[in-house]
Amino acid sequence: MDWLSMKQWSPYAVGVGIGILSWFTFLLSDKPIGCSTAFARTSGMIERLFRGSKAVERPYYVKFAPTVDWEWMLVIGVIVGSFLSAKLSGQFQIQWIPGQWSALFGSAFLPRWLVALIGGIIMGFGARWAGGCTSGHGISGTLQLAVSSWLAAICFFIGGIGTAMAIVTFLAV
Amino acid sequence: MLTHFHAQKKAQLVLGLIMGVIFGFLLQKGGVTNYDVIIGQLLLTDFTVIKIMLSAVITGMIGVHFLRSFGLAQLHPKPGSLGASVIGGLIFGIGFGMLGYCPGTVVGAVGQGYLDALFGGIGGALIGAGIFAALFPRLEASVLHRGDFGELTLPQLLKVNPWAVVVPAAMAIAALLVIFEKVGL
């Protein structure tokens, strides 16, 4: 079982594994793999905590009810699965700043946190605008040959590559 | 199709969790729960993300279309429009490039102990989804349905049998991956 404790697998093994997993999500659960709808449901749950049932009347939460569903459980599973994999390979560690970030922008946490937070807000907003993320559109939608997903996935990378390159060009120390 | 099993709510929640564990395990083993690997892809120095995505797409595409041909699965293409898919995709990309994780990998990054993913990424993505929910009625009335094409798939667009797209698409993606390896990406 050495392969379970390996630090990294071939990207092709991982990709084929995710592809096979998607056969089973379609067969057994009638669902494509996706992650970003769970964020919308969770933000609805949080808003309900503060504003009560008024929050749930928002048309978006009528469409995507703030409840625990299959995909929400999938996202919880991702935390567990990643934790297990990292533990088995001895890679689990509390880390405040990614190595590459420190190398490019310095090792202070505040700038990293701010950029991650703002980036997270824009990404979470954009995922709902596009109706999916790198999993739901980028893998599950493209494999179904959905026009919306191919367009969105290409735009994810155009925006991502442009932004990452601009940040490194103008802000790296 | 296993319609009866699909309707068993509790079993499906457990199955969702199990499939998520496998998905998270694979993402971590692929290295894509690391900022360094994702930002490397966006800076075009490390092609791990694209290799994983494209090999998942080939494998998934062929298998899911087989299941569909045998009546064991149905497709769920997401509806889209130029206003939603293109503009939303570009907005997502900007955030993706800043954060260096996507909604699935940011969750995986938390699982391996990365706190920028927890406090920045997940916190931000929840706020972003909340802002979208608040603005949704106005966006829906203005931009989200511009150039609407609905739940369209490429085979429907081209008016051909799905396999007439699956086979060439799989071959084209495989060729692209071979080229990546040949040029040492």
Interface residues (C-beta under 8 A of the other chain):
Chain A: M6 Q8 W9 P11 Y12 V14 G15 V16 G17 I18 G19 I20 L21 S22 W23 F24 T25 F26 L27 L28 S29 D30 K31 P32 I33 C35 S36 F39 A40 T42 S43 G44 I46 E47 R58 P59 Y60 Y61 V68 D69 W70 E71 W72 M73 L74 V75 I76 G77 V78 I79 V80 G81 S82 F83 L84 S85 A86 S89 Q91 F92 Q93 I94 Q95 W96 I97 P98 G99 Q100 W101 F109 R112 W113 L114 V115 A116 L117 I118 G119 G120 I121 I122 M123 G124 F125 G126 A127 R128 W129 A130 G131 G132 C133 T134 S135 G136 H137 G138 I139 S140 G141 T142 L143 Q144 L145 A146 V147 S148 S149 W150 L151 A152 A153 I154 C155 F156 F157 I158 G159 G160 I161 G162 T163 A164 M165 A166 I167 V168
Chain B: M1 L2 T3 F5 H6 Q12 L13 V14 L15 G16 L17 I18 M19 G20 V21 I22 F23 G24 F25 L26 L27 Q28 K29 G30 G31 V32 T33 N34 Y35 D36 I39 G40 L42 L43 L44 T48 K51 I52 M53 L54 S55 A56 V57 I58 T59 G60 M61 G63 V64 L67 L72 A73 Q74 L75 H76 P77 K78 P79 G80 S81 L82 A84 S85 V86 I87 G88 G89 L90 I91 F92 G93 I94 G95 F96 G97 M98 L99 G100 C102 P103 G104 T105 V106 V107 G108 A109 V110 G111 Q112 G113 Y114 L115 D116 A117 F119 G120 G121 I122 G123 G124 A125 L126 I127 G128 A129 G130 I131 F132 A133 A134 F136 P137 L139 E140 L144 F149 E151 L152 T153 L154 P155 L157 P162 V165 V166 A169 L177
